[in-house]
Amino acid sequence: MRLFAGTQWDRPPRCEHCGELQDTCGCPPPPKTLTPPEKQTARLAVEKRKRGKVVTAIRGLSPDENELPDLLVQLKNACGAGGTLKSDWIELQGDQRSRVRALLIALGFGVQG
């Protein structure tokens, strides 16, 4: 007899909605709960990279509570500069603090830096 025979740990996990195995379940993922911008504060900083390149870093916005890819597109279009999305922050090429600050305030975010 196995140690966990007949318990919930002995069985493979199943979907809560359809009852299928989680590996084969076709249910859509639960919707993302977004935090309103008024309750968040973005922290702006200018950082220097190798070879003298300057980037504007936007930190303090949780990737689980925001649509960071959409925000990145808006920021890149407003600044006319390239940028990238790191694991939990956004980087824009150049010193873009004033433009980023104006856009984030217009979207309702609190801004520091």
C-alpha positions as CSV (number, residue, x, y, z in Angstrom):
1,M,0.0,0.0,0.0
2,R,1.3,3.5,-0.9
3,L,1.6,6.3,1.6
4,F,-1.0,8.6,0.0
5,A,-3.2,6.0,-1.6
6,G,-6.8,7.3,-1.9
7,T,-6.0,10.9,-0.8
8,Q,-6.1,14.1,-2.8
9,W,-2.3,13.9,-3.3
10,D,-2.5,10.5,-4.9
11,R,-4.7,11.7,-7.8
12,P,-3.6,14.1,-10.6
13,P,-4.9,17.6,-10.3
14,R,-8.2,18.4,-12.1
15,C,-9.8,21.6,-13.3
16,E,-12.3,23.1,-10.9
17,H,-14.8,24.1,-13.7
18,C,-14.9,21.1,-16.1
19,G,-13.4,18.3,-14.1
20,E,-10.8,17.4,-16.8
21,L,-7.2,16.9,-16.0
22,Q,-5.4,20.2,-15.8
23,D,-3.0,19.2,-18.6
24,T,-5.8,18.6,-21.0
25,C,-8.3,21.2,-19.8
26,G,-9.6,23.7,-22.4
27,C,-11.1,26.2,-20.0
28,P,-9.9,29.8,-20.4
29,P,-7.6,31.2,-17.7
30,P,-9.3,33.3,-15.0
31,P,-9.4,37.0,-15.8
32,K,-6.6,39.2,-14.5
33,T,-7.5,41.5,-11.6
34,L,-6.1,44.9,-12.4
35,T,-5.4,47.5,-9.7
36,P,-6.6,51.0,-10.6
37,P,-3.8,53.4,-11.4
38,E,-4.8,55.8,-8.6
39,K,-3.6,53.2,-6.1
40,Q,-0.2,52.7,-7.6
41,T,3.0,54.7,-7.7
42,A,5.6,54.5,-10.4
43,R,9.2,55.2,-9.6
44,L,11.3,56.9,-12.3
45,A,15.0,56.7,-12.5
46,V,17.7,57.5,-15.0
47,E,20.4,54.8,-15.2
48,K,23.6,54.6,-17.1
49,R,24.5,51.5,-19.0
50,K,27.7,50.3,-20.5
51,R,29.3,52.4,-23.2
52,G,27.6,55.6,-21.8
53,K,24.0,54.7,-22.8
54,V,21.3,56.3,-20.7
55,V,17.9,54.7,-20.0
56,T,14.9,55.7,-18.1
57,A,13.7,52.9,-15.7
58,I,10.1,52.8,-14.5
59,R,9.7,50.6,-11.5
60,G,7.1,49.9,-8.8
61,L,4.3,48.7,-11.1
62,S,3.4,45.1,-10.5
63,P,3.2,42.9,-13.7
64,D,0.4,40.9,-12.1
65,E,-1.8,44.0,-11.5
66,N,-1.1,45.9,-14.7
67,E,-0.9,45.4,-18.5
68,L,2.7,46.4,-18.7
69,P,3.1,45.5,-22.5
70,D,0.3,47.9,-23.3
71,L,1.8,50.6,-21.1
72,L,5.2,50.1,-22.8
73,V,3.6,50.7,-26.2
74,Q,2.0,53.9,-25.0
75,L,5.2,55.1,-23.5
76,K,7.3,54.3,-26.5
77,N,4.8,56.1,-28.8
78,A,4.7,59.2,-26.5
79,C,8.5,59.5,-26.2
80,G,9.4,58.5,-29.7
81,A,12.0,56.1,-28.3
82,G,12.7,52.5,-28.1
83,G,12.2,50.5,-25.0
84,T,11.9,47.1,-23.5
85,L,10.0,45.2,-20.8
86,K,12.2,43.5,-18.2
87,S,10.8,41.1,-15.6
88,D,9.0,43.7,-13.5
89,W,10.1,47.1,-14.9
90,I,10.1,49.1,-18.1
91,E,13.2,50.6,-19.7
92,L,13.1,53.4,-22.3
93,Q,16.1,54.6,-24.2
94,G,17.4,58.1,-23.2
95,D,16.4,60.5,-20.5
96,Q,12.6,60.6,-20.9
97,R,11.6,61.4,-17.3
98,S,9.5,64.5,-18.2
99,R,7.5,62.9,-21.0
100,V,7.0,59.7,-19.0
101,R,6.0,61.6,-15.9
102,A,3.4,63.6,-17.9
103,L,1.9,60.5,-19.5
104,L,1.7,58.5,-16.2
105,I,0.1,61.4,-14.4
106,A,-2.4,61.7,-17.3
107,L,-3.2,58.0,-17.0
108,G,-3.8,58.4,-13.2
109,F,-0.6,56.9,-11.7
110,G,1.2,58.4,-8.9
111,V,4.8,59.3,-9.8
112,Q,8.0,59.5,-7.8
113,G,11.4,60.6,-9.1
